[in-house]
Amino acid sequence: MKNPKEKISAIREILFNDWDPLNVKGNFIAPDEYDDYLGPVLKLLEQNPSLEKISSFLKDVEIQELGGVNNDENTVNAALKLKALSETFE
């Protein structure tokens, strides 16, 4: 995948549908809830990070910026999907 818009769209989908630490997935008014993290996640994924690094990044956001919420299962699932996505980047 080369197109930056496609990358951002795929990241947005994973953050909203799989990670969703604030549990806003059912709120159709909030599909942009995690857009502040799109740039940093894209930059991270372009560096071909380890699964642990992706998971750690998401956990840090949860704790430091989203009030300490944490759902390890969602974090791991999202990290796995983001890692697989990063492997499609050219």
Secondary structure, 3 states (H helix, E strand, C coil): CCCHHHHHHHHHHHHHHHHCCCCCCCCCCCCCCCHHHHHHHHHHHCCCCCHHHHHHHHHHHHHHHCCCCCCHHHHHHHHHHHHHHHCCCC
